[in-house]
């Protein structure tokens, strides 16, 4: 069956594309009809331009390899940030951007915001964030997504990795399924 869309999905700063978290989410999205392309960033973490160039190269290859499929990009934490920064400076045929745990600012440092570039990203944006995420509070993200005209999905009791607490009584598998449904619907819409 032909995929509904291609999604280039980047890992965060803490783990590679082969981490259990990335594999679980990539498989969940594939089960919903998406072609999911994952990759590993170069080892450097301090040079954003190197990470952005690496992301751009993957997107260009995906556009060449799957020219008849709509393509969206995004990632977990740093991966989503790099995707959007790359898109703000490179004009590529990308349909939308997905952020799973956007690192709006370092924990405990709300004045060190990392969102100025988002105004230069014209594509539709989906932010999925846990209500316990120290990198971006629900209040901060509601204000940001309203300003950008973006969609926000909050994961009750979720942390920066969208993992819920045992005390919440929520089933992580059901939470993940909801996230995957939201992402798949967003990147597949015509």
N, C-alpha and C positions, 0 to 999 in steps of 0.2 A: 504494500500500500504506500502511495506517495505521501511523504510527510506534509503536514499542514503548513509548516514553516521551519526555517533553520534558526537555531538559537545558539550564538557563540557565548559560552558560559565560562567566566574566569573565576579562579579561586581567590581567596583572601590572602592576607599577609602571613597567616599562621600555619598554613598547610597547603600541600600541592594538589593538583587536579585528581590525584589518586587517593586522596584522603577519604575516609569512610563517609564523611558529611557530603563531600562533592559527588562521590559515586552514588550515594542514596538519592540525592536530589536530581542528578542527571538521569538516573534510571526512572525516577518518578515522572519526569517530564517526557522522556522517550515513550513511556507507556501511555501518554496522553497525545501521541501523534506528532511530536516534534522531533526533528533531527537536532541533536545536541552535540555541539563541537566544543570540546574542552582542550586545554593546553596548559603548559607551565610557563610562567614568567621567567625571565633570566634571573639569576641569583641576586642581583642588586635590588635593594629595596629603597635606596635613598634617591635614585635618579629617576624621577617621574617620566622624563622624556624617553628614557630607555624602555620603560614599561609600556608607555603609550605607543611607541614604535613597534614593539613586539605585538601588542594587541592589534594595531592597524594591519600588520602583515598577515595575521590570522584571518581578519575580516576580509581582506583583499583576496586571499586564497579561497575562502568560503564562497565569496561572490563569483569567483571564476569557476569553481567546482560545481556549484549549485545555482546556475544563473536564472533558473525559472522558479525558484522558491523565494518567497519573501524572507528577509533576514532581519533578525533582531539581535541585540547584544545586551550584555549585562554581566552581573557577577555578584559574588558574596563580598561584602564589605569593600576592601581595597579594589577588588576586581571590578565592581560596579563603578567605583570612583574613577579608576583608570579608563574604563570604557567611555564614560561620559566626558572626561577631559580630552581623550583622543578625538571623540566625535565633535567636540567644541572647536577643535582646530583643523580637522580633516573632513572634507565634504565627501561622504560615502553614501551609497544607496542602502541606508539602514532604516527599517520601518519604525522601531521603537527601542526603548532602553528600560531594562529591569534592574532594580536595586534590591538585593536581599541583605538587609542590614546595612543601610548607607551610613558611613562614618562621617556624620555631619561635623563633628568636632572630637578632639580627644576627650576621653572620660574626665569629668571634673573641670574641663576648660571650655565652657560654652562660648567664650568670646573668640576662640581660635577656629572660626568656621571655615568649612571647605566647600562652599556652595556657589561662589561667585560665578564660576564657569557655566553653571546650569542654565543661566539665562541665554546662553549662546547655543544651546542644544534645542533645535526646533522640534525634534521627534517627540511623540507621546512618551510619557514616563510613568512607570509603575514602581512605587516604593512599598516594599513589604518589610515591616519592622516589628520587633517585639516591644511590648509595653514596658519591659524592664531593661531596655537597651541603654547602657550608659553613654553610648556614642550619639544618641539622638532621642530626646523625649517625645512622647506622643504630641505634646503641645507644640514643640519646635517643628515637628514634621507636618502637623496640620497647617501651621502658618506657611511653611515652605511650599507644600503641595498646592495650597490655595493660590499662592502667588504665581506658581508655575503652571497652574491648570493641570496638575498631574493627579494620578489616582494613588490613593493611599489605602493599604490593607494593614490593619494592626492585628498582631497575634497576641491575644490576651495571655499574660504571664510569660511571654517569650523573652529570651535574652538576645544578645547580639547575634547569636547563631540560630535564633528562632526556636530554641529549645525551651520547653515549658517545664515548670517545677512539678514535682510529684504532688506537692500540697495543693496545686491548682485543681487536681482531679481530672485534668484533661489528658486525653490519650495522644501521645506524640504522633502516632501513625495517622490519626484523624486530622491532626493539625497539619502535618506534612501534606496529606491528600488535599486539604483545602488550599494550601499554598500552591501546589502544583496545578490544581484546577484554575486558580486565579491567573497564574503566569501563562499557562497554555492558552486560556481564553484571550488574554491580553495580546500575546504575540501572534495569535492566529486570526484576529479580527481583520476583516477586509476593509 
